[in-house]
Amino acid sequence: MLKIIGLLVTVLSLGILMPWAYCRVYSWEASHTVIDGRRLVFTGSAVGLFGQWIKWLLLSFITFGIYGFWVDIKLKQWRTKHTHFRN
């Protein structure tokens, strides 16, 4: 249900609110994931992702979508950087 709401918010805002939706969904997924008895925690914020997201959108637009292939990789790197095990 949270993914559907995130998708609707992203579509209705023409992609501008995608960082908010992404952080909400991934925060929920991380908080409900346990690996070897240790729970994950996501420390990223939509504000922290927003600047990167705008930069990636502009680069994709300027390169006629070619940079879009790297956006998914950059997004996964950002998510991994902000995901940790809870103490």
Residue, then its C-alpha position, 0 to 999 in steps of 0.5 A: m500500500l505504501k508503494i502505491i501511495g508513493l507512486l501516486v505522489t510521484v506521478l502527480s508531482l511529475g517526479i518532484l516528490m520522488p525523493w520523499a516517496y522513496c525515503r518513506v518506502y525504503s525506511w519502512e522496508a529497512s525497519h522491517t528487515v532483520i539480518d542475523g538478528r540485527r535490524l536495519v535502519f535507514t538514515g537518509s532523508a528526502v531533503g538530502l536526496f532532493g538535491q541529488w535527484i534534481k541534478w540527476l534529472l537535469l543530467s538525464f534531460i541534457t543527455f537525452g536520457i542517456y544518464g538515466f541508465w546511471v540514475d538507478i546505480k546512483l540511487k542504490q549507492w545513496r541508499t546503501k550509504h544511508t543504511h546501517f545496522r541498528n546498535 
